[in-house]
Amino acid sequence: MLHQHKVILLSGVFISWLVLTSLALFNFAGEYYGEFAADTNWQSPAQSTFSLSALGIAVGQSIQVVHVREDNCICNSRAALHQQQFSSLYDLPKQQQFERNVQHIAAAGLRLPATPAVLIFNGGALLYAGPYATGPLCSVSDSLIAPILRQQITLPATWFNAEAKACRCVVKKLT
């Protein structure tokens, strides 16, 4: 009987540990997963004045991309996998890819609600602003931007992708 009590006690301890660990991991991961622009009016009319030239980038005739990441964001490693594909999978030369931080983007007239983000321009016109992909792991197989980069779809206007749920670090208000 004593052996059976030990097994029950150890099973209870193990199950408790498993539940608590799962809850902690879910809470930690959930802190960075959510709508890209939750609770913000990101698509305001003022965003229409935002341009590549305001970022100090010469406007080209084809697709140009601006990668936006902030230091210490846990989601940067996932965005890096997407960024690697721009040259190899999407045939976008490094000369057409640029990196800026949130402060540069805000000074140019666009207030991003979260990072990492990607801004896609064609002929200097902003086509897309938002996350690279959807899902808690932002898998490269869940890319939102592949058809835009391959010019397989034509967007009727700039797509400020606020609703996508992804790994993101919410940007604190800039002063």
Long-range contacts (C-beta under 8 A, 24 or more apart in sequence): 29-136, 32-74, 32-75, 32-167, 32-168, 32-169, 33-136, 33-165, 33-166, 33-167, 33-168, 34-165, 34-168, 35-162, 35-163, 35-164, 35-165, 36-113, 36-114, 36-117, 36-130, 36-131, 36-161, 36-162, 36-163, 36-164, 36-165, 36-166, 36-168, 37-113, 37-114, 37-130, 37-160, 37-161, 37-162, 37-163, 38-113, 38-170, 40-113, 40-162, 42-111, 42-113, 42-160, 42-162, 43-160, 43-162, 46-109, 47-109, 47-110, 47-158, 47-160, 48-158, 49-109, 50-108, 50-109, 50-110, 50-126, 51-108, 51-109, 51-124, 51-126, 52-121, 52-124, 53-124, 54-107, 54-108, 54-109, 55-98, 55-100, 55-104, 55-105, 55-108, 57-98, 59-121, 59-123, 59-124, 60-96, 60-123, 60-124, 61-123, 62-96, 62-122, 62-123, 63-92, 63-96, 63-120, 63-121, 63-122, 63-149, 63-151, 64-96, 64-97, 64-98, 64-120, 64-121, 64-122, 64-124, 65-92, 65-96, 65-97, 65-98, 65-118, 65-119, 65-120, 65-121, 65-149, 66-97, 66-98, 66-99, 66-100, 66-105, 66-118, 66-119, 66-121, 67-97, 67-98, 67-99, 67-100, 67-116, 67-117, 67-118, 68-99, 68-100, 68-101, 68-102, 68-105, 68-112, 68-115, 68-116, 68-117, 68-118, 68-119, 69-99, 69-101, 69-115, 69-116, 70-101, 70-102, 70-115, 70-116, 70-169, 70-171, 73-115, 73-116, 73-169, 74-167, 74-169, 75-115, 75-116, 75-138, 75-166, 75-167, 75-168, 75-169, 76-116, 78-116, 78-132, 78-137, 78-138, 78-167, 79-116, 79-118, 79-132, 79-138, 81-140, 82-118, 82-132, 82-133, 82-138, 82-140, 82-143, 82-145, 83-132, 85-140, 85-143, 86-149, 89-146, 90-146, 90-149, 90-150, 92-149, 102-171, 102-174, 103-174, 106-174, 111-171, 111-174, 112-171, 113-162, 113-170, 113-171, 114-168, 114-169, 114-170, 114-171, 115-168, 115-169, 115-171, 116-168, 116-169, 118-145, 120-145, 120-148, 120-149, 122-151, 125-158, 126-158, 127-155, 127-158, 127-159, 128-155, 128-158, 128-159, 128-161, 129-158, 129-159, 129-160, 129-161, 130-159, 130-160, 130-161, 130-162, 130-164, 131-161, 131-164, 131-166, 131-168, 132-166, 133-166, 134-164, 134-165, 134-166, 135-165, 135-166, 136-165, 136-166, 136-167, 137-167, 138-166, 138-167
